[in-house]
Amino acid sequence: MTLRCQLPAYSPLSAASIGHAALHAFGGGINGQAALNELLERDLHADRAQLFGSGTEALRVALRLAMTQVDSRVVALPAFSCFDVASAAVGERARLTFYDIDPNTLAPDACSLERVLRQGARVAVIAPLYGLPVDWSAIATLLDSYGAIAVEDAAQGGHGEWHGRILGSLGPISVLSFGRGKGWTGGSGGAVLVRDQGPWRGLAEALGNVPLAPRGSGSELRVLGGLAAQWALGRPAWYAIPRQLPWLRLGETVYRDPEPPGPMARAASACLAATYPVAASEAVVRRRSAEAILAAIGSSRAIRPIAPLPGGSPGYLRLPLRLTRGLGGFSQPANVTRLGLARSYPSVLAALPQVRPLLEGAVSGWPGAAELVRTLWTVPTHSLLTAVERSALVRQLRAYDLPGSN
């Protein structure tokens, strides 16, 4: 077995940051959670930030706050997104409707979003997939006209920006996730940030009153163990080992049942505080790498890059590409998957069995999302991708769907 295998996504970690996490996990050092809260409130322009055990838990809390603000349980979700978005909504027993995604930009389809608002949705989850910003100004204007509130799910923001504002700083309620593939990781964790702005008042106080489920005594050790494994095996030289372990389900998108919101582990918050500067630098590397790949491969009927919206500076956690024939356009698919090519989400959210009992209204009618299910794949952009590997990846992509591709 060839051990070297490229990671689809990467979040910087070091032995020193894990050591810092271990020190705080068992009560040493300063209050890392307070320091992380202050950092988030300052850099993401929030009136209050609160940390949770996962991004899904944070999204549950965000939905709870939003539904209370508008006194409605009808929530609009993107038809194409991470399954954890659906899991959070299921956990809050929201009534669910879905809007379509423009396959050319990965942004909400404006007509589809307005349709679900007209039909009664008063909470809308807006997510910048893979760190590609959406037109936040237009979305905010549309939601305001219906008295609806946005939850900015910036779990995949990746330090992207919209008109100079970092993703995660744009909505009245924003959500961050710090899982292993999010560009900035504590091994686990999430955050909710609120801004008492416009008609939305009292969010900061409400966030502070959210009840938290207690964590077991082993939670710190689990986070530290996960960080150590990620540091040791989450590198191209060894990644083929965990990739071959079926119970890890790496590269798969799976539905996970929601858990009650609880506090972030001390180890996770300490690791996040220690890696913040290098995570911001990594975003610059990803952006340059993505731009170089896009310039080299161009566009064709077989490969259709996603167009960033004017005014946006993408975070590019991964570079999304629409491959009209999937892996079938490569003569040797194993070569390109070893370089980090990975499939995006395999289903629209409304098709999940856990979602169906909560559906409100239409159960189909999302052609953009359906096309993305069929055609969207991603390639790595991170700093562990060498120049040689990037050149090999470009060669594979340029030969896609042509006779003799290799």
C-alpha positions in Angstrom: 0.0 0.0 0.0 1.3 3.4 -0.9 1.1 5.4 2.3 1.2 8.9 0.9 -2.3 10.1 0.3 -3.4 13.7 0.2 -5.9 15.0 2.7 -9.0 16.6 1.2 -8.9 19.4 3.8 -6.4 20.4 6.5 -6.4 22.3 9.8 -3.0 23.3 11.2 -1.9 21.5 14.4 1.4 21.3 16.1 2.7 19.3 19.1 3.1 22.6 21.0 -0.6 23.4 20.5 -1.6 20.0 21.7 0.6 20.4 24.7 -1.0 23.7 25.4 -4.4 22.0 25.2 -3.3 19.3 27.6 -2.1 21.9 30.1 -5.5 23.6 30.1 -7.5 20.4 30.0 -6.4 19.6 33.6 -6.7 23.0 35.1 -3.4 24.6 34.3 -2.8 28.0 32.8 -5.3 30.9 32.4 -8.9 30.6 31.5 -8.6 29.7 27.8 -12.3 29.7 27.2 -12.7 33.3 28.4 -9.7 34.3 26.2 -11.3 32.6 23.1 -14.6 34.3 23.7 -12.9 37.6 23.8 -11.0 36.9 20.6 -14.2 35.9 18.8 -16.2 38.9 20.1 -13.5 41.3 19.0 -12.6 39.9 15.6 -16.1 38.9 14.5 -17.8 42.0 15.8 -20.2 40.1 18.2 -22.0 41.4 21.3 -21.6 38.0 22.8 -19.9 34.7 21.9 -20.5 31.3 23.6 -18.7 28.1 23.1 -20.2 24.6 22.6 -19.1 21.1 22.2 -19.6 20.9 18.5 -20.7 23.0 15.6 -24.0 21.0 15.4 -24.7 21.8 19.1 -24.0 25.5 18.3 -26.4 25.5 15.4 -29.1 23.9 17.6 -28.7 26.9 20.0 -28.7 29.4 17.1 -31.9 27.9 15.7 -33.5 28.0 19.1 -32.7 31.7 19.5 -33.9 32.5 16.1 -37.2 30.7 16.4 -37.9 32.5 19.7 -37.1 35.9 18.1 -39.7 35.5 15.3 -42.1 33.3 17.3 -42.2 30.7 14.5 -40.8 27.1 14.1 -40.7 27.2 10.3 -37.1 27.1 9.3 -35.7 27.3 5.7 -32.6 25.2 5.1 -30.4 25.0 2.0 -31.4 21.9 0.0 -27.7 21.0 -0.5 -25.5 21.2 2.5 -23.7 19.3 5.2 -25.9 16.7 6.9 -25.1 18.2 10.3 -27.3 21.2 9.3 -30.3 18.9 9.1 -29.3 17.1 12.3 -29.3 20.4 14.3 -32.8 21.3 12.9 -34.1 17.8 13.8 -32.7 18.2 17.3 -34.8 21.4 17.7 -37.9 19.8 16.2 -38.2 22.7 13.7 -40.7 22.6 10.9 -38.5 22.4 7.8 -38.7 23.8 4.3 -35.9 24.0 1.8 -34.6 26.5 -0.8 -32.5 25.7 -3.8 -28.8 26.5 -4.4 -27.4 28.1 -7.6 -25.0 25.5 -8.9 -22.9 28.1 -10.6 -22.1 30.0 -7.3 -23.2 27.7 -4.4 -25.2 30.7 -3.2 -28.9 30.6 -2.3 -31.2 30.8 -5.4 -32.9 34.1 -4.7 -36.2 33.1 -6.3 -36.4 29.8 -4.4 -35.5 31.5 -1.1 -38.2 34.2 -1.6 -40.7 31.4 -2.4 -40.2 29.7 1.0 -40.3 33.0 2.8 -43.6 33.8 1.0 -44.9 30.5 2.1 -44.2 31.2 5.8 -40.6 30.5 6.7 -39.3 33.1 9.2 -35.9 31.6 10.0 -33.3 31.0 7.2 -30.0 29.2 7.5 -27.5 30.7 5.1 -24.2 28.8 4.6 -21.1 29.7 2.6 -20.2 26.3 1.3 -16.4 25.6 1.2 -15.8 29.2 2.2 -17.4 30.8 -0.9 -19.2 33.9 0.3 -22.8 34.6 -0.6 -24.3 38.0 -1.4 -25.1 38.8 2.2 -26.4 42.3 1.5 -29.1 41.0 -0.9 -30.1 38.2 1.4 -30.4 40.5 4.4 -32.6 42.8 2.4 -34.8 40.0 1.2 -35.2 38.5 4.7 -35.9 41.9 6.3 -38.8 42.4 3.8 -40.5 39.4 5.3 -39.6 40.0 8.9 -37.4 36.9 8.8 -34.1 36.3 10.6 -31.0 34.8 9.2 -28.7 32.2 10.9 -25.3 32.6 9.3 -23.9 29.1 9.4 -20.2 29.9 8.8 -19.0 26.4 9.8 -17.2 26.3 6.4 -16.3 30.0 6.4 -12.6 29.2 6.5 -11.6 32.9 7.0 -13.3 33.9 3.8 -14.6 37.5 3.6 -17.5 39.4 2.2 -16.6 43.1 1.3 -13.8 42.9 3.9 -15.9 41.4 6.7 -14.9 37.9 7.8 -17.5 35.2 7.4 -19.1 34.6 10.7 -19.4 38.3 11.4 -22.4 39.1 9.1 -25.6 37.9 10.6 -27.6 38.7 13.8 -26.8 35.1 14.7 -23.7 33.3 13.4 -22.3 29.8 14.0 -18.8 28.6 13.8 -17.5 25.0 13.8 -14.0 23.8 14.8 -14.0 20.2 13.6 -10.9 18.7 12.0 -11.7 19.8 8.4 -12.7 23.4 9.1 -9.3 25.1 8.7 -9.2 26.2 12.4 -9.6 23.3 14.8 -9.7 22.4 18.4 -10.4 18.8 17.6 -14.1 19.6 18.2 -16.2 22.5 19.2 -18.4 25.2 17.9 -19.5 28.8 18.8 -22.6 31.0 18.6 -22.1 34.7 18.1 -24.9 37.2 18.4 -25.4 40.9 17.5 -28.2 42.9 18.9 -28.9 44.8 15.7 -32.0 46.2 13.9 -35.2 44.5 15.1 -33.3 41.7 16.8 -32.8 42.7 20.5 -32.1 40.6 23.6 -30.0 38.0 21.7 -26.9 38.5 23.9 -29.0 38.0 27.1 -30.8 35.0 25.7 -27.6 33.3 24.6 -26.2 33.7 28.1 -29.3 31.9 29.5 -29.1 28.8 27.3 -29.0 25.7 29.6 -26.0 23.4 29.0 -25.9 19.6 29.4 -23.0 18.5 31.6 -20.0 16.8 30.1 -18.7 13.5 31.4 -15.3 13.3 33.1 -13.7 11.7 30.0 -14.5 14.5 27.6 -11.2 16.2 28.0 -9.3 13.0 27.3 -11.4 12.2 24.3 -10.6 15.6 22.8 -6.9 15.3 23.5 -6.8 11.8 22.0 -8.5 13.0 18.9 -6.1 15.9 18.6 -3.1 13.6 19.0 -4.5 11.2 16.3 -5.2 14.0 14.0 -1.7 15.4 14.4 0.0 12.0 14.0 -2.1 10.6 11.1 -3.5 13.7 9.5 -0.6 14.2 7.2 -0.1 13.0 3.6 2.7 10.6 4.6 0.4 8.6 6.8 -3.1 9.5 5.8 -3.6 6.2 3.8 -3.7 4.4 7.1 -6.8 6.0 8.7 -8.4 6.2 5.2 -8.4 2.4 5.1 -10.1 2.0 8.5 -13.8 1.5 7.7 -15.1 2.5 11.2 -13.6 6.0 10.8 -15.7 6.6 7.7 -13.3 9.2 6.4 -14.5 10.8 3.2 -18.1 9.8 3.8 -21.0 12.1 4.6 -23.1 10.5 7.3 -26.0 11.7 9.4 -25.3 11.8 13.1 -28.1 12.1 15.6 -28.1 15.4 17.5 -26.7 15.7 21.0 -27.9 18.2 23.6 -25.8 21.4 23.7 -23.0 21.4 26.2 -19.9 23.4 26.9 -16.7 23.2 24.8 -13.9 21.1 26.3 -11.1 23.2 27.9 -8.6 21.3 25.7 -10.4 22.4 22.6 -10.6 26.1 23.5 -6.9 26.2 24.4 -5.9 24.5 21.2 -8.1 27.0 19.2 -6.5 30.0 20.9 -3.0 28.6 20.2 -3.6 28.0 16.5 -5.6 31.1 15.6 -2.7 33.0 14.0 -1.5 30.0 11.9 -5.1 29.2 10.8 -5.4 32.8 9.4 -2.2 32.4 7.5 -3.3 29.0 6.2 -6.3 30.7 4.6 -4.0 32.9 2.5 -2.2 29.8 1.3 -5.5 28.0 0.4 -6.7 31.1 -1.5 -3.5 31.3 -3.6 -3.5 27.6 -4.3 -7.1 27.6 -5.4 -6.6 30.6 -7.7 -3.5 28.9 -9.2 -5.5 25.7 -9.9 -8.4 27.6 -11.4 -6.1 29.6 -13.7 -4.3 26.4 -14.8 -7.3 24.3 -15.7 -9.6 27.0 -17.1 -13.2 25.9 -17.8 -14.8 23.5 -20.2 -18.1 21.6 -20.7 -16.6 18.8 -18.7 -15.3 20.8 -15.7 -17.2 23.8 -14.5 -15.6 25.7 -11.7 -17.7 27.6 -9.1 -17.6 31.3 -9.7 -16.9 33.5 -6.6 -19.3 36.4 -6.3 -17.9 39.9 -6.8 -17.0 41.4 -3.4 -16.2 38.0 -1.9 -12.8 36.6 -1.0 -13.3 32.9 -0.6 -11.8 30.8 2.2 -11.5 27.8 0.0 -11.5 25.0 2.6 -11.6 22.9 -0.5 -11.9 23.9 -4.2 -15.3 22.9 -5.5 -15.6 21.8 -9.1 -18.5 20.4 -11.1 -17.4 17.3 -12.9 -20.0 16.3 -15.4 -19.0 12.7 -15.5 -17.8 12.3 -11.9 -14.9 9.9 -11.6 -15.9 8.4 -15.0 -14.0 11.3 -16.7 -10.7 10.0 -15.4 -9.0 7.0 -17.0 -7.3 6.2 -13.6 -9.6 7.5 -10.9 -7.4 6.1 -8.1 -4.6 8.4 -9.1 -6.6 11.6 -8.6 -8.4 10.4 -5.5 -5.0 9.8 -4.0 -4.2 13.4 -4.7 -7.3 14.4 -2.6 -10.2 14.6 -5.0 -13.3 14.0 -2.9 -17.0 13.8 -3.5 -19.3 16.5 -2.0 -22.6 15.7 -0.4 -24.4 12.6 -1.7 -28.0 13.6 -1.2 -30.3 16.6 -0.8 -31.2 17.2 2.8 -34.9 16.6 2.3 -34.2 13.0 1.3 -32.8 12.1 4.8 -35.2 9.8 6.6 -34.8 11.8 9.8 -35.9 14.9 8.1 -39.1 13.7 6.4 -41.4 13.8 9.5 -40.6 17.5 9.9 -41.1 18.6 6.3 -43.4 21.6 5.8 -44.6 22.0 2.2 -42.9 20.8 -1.0 -40.8 17.7 -0.9 -39.0 18.3 -4.2 -38.2 21.1 -6.7 -34.5 21.8 -6.1 -32.9 21.3 -9.5 -29.7 23.2 -8.6 -29.2 21.0 -5.5 -29.9 17.9 -7.4 -27.3 18.8 -10.0 -24.7 19.4 -7.3 -25.4 16.0 -5.8 -24.6 14.5 -9.2 -21.6 16.6 -10.2 -19.9 18.4 -7.3 -16.4 17.2 -6.3 -13.6 19.0 -4.4 -9.8 19.2 -4.6 -7.4 20.2 -1.8 -6.0 23.7 -1.6 -4.1 23.5 1.8 -0.4 23.9 2.6 0.4 20.2 2.7 -0.3 20.0 -1.0 3.1 20.1 -2.6 3.9 21.9 -5.9 4.5 18.6 -7.5 1.2 17.2 -6.4 -0.6 20.4 -7.5 0.9 20.1 -10.9 -0.1 16.4 -11.1 -3.6 17.3 -10.0 -3.8 20.0 -12.7 -2.6 17.5 -15.4 -5.4 15.1 -14.3 -8.0 17.8 -14.4 -6.9 19.2 -17.8 -7.1 15.7 -19.3 -10.5 15.1 -17.8 -13.0 13.5 -20.2 -10.5 13.4 -23.0 -9.2 10.2 -24.7 -6.0 9.0 -23.1 -6.4 10.9 -19.8 -4.2 9.6 -17.0 
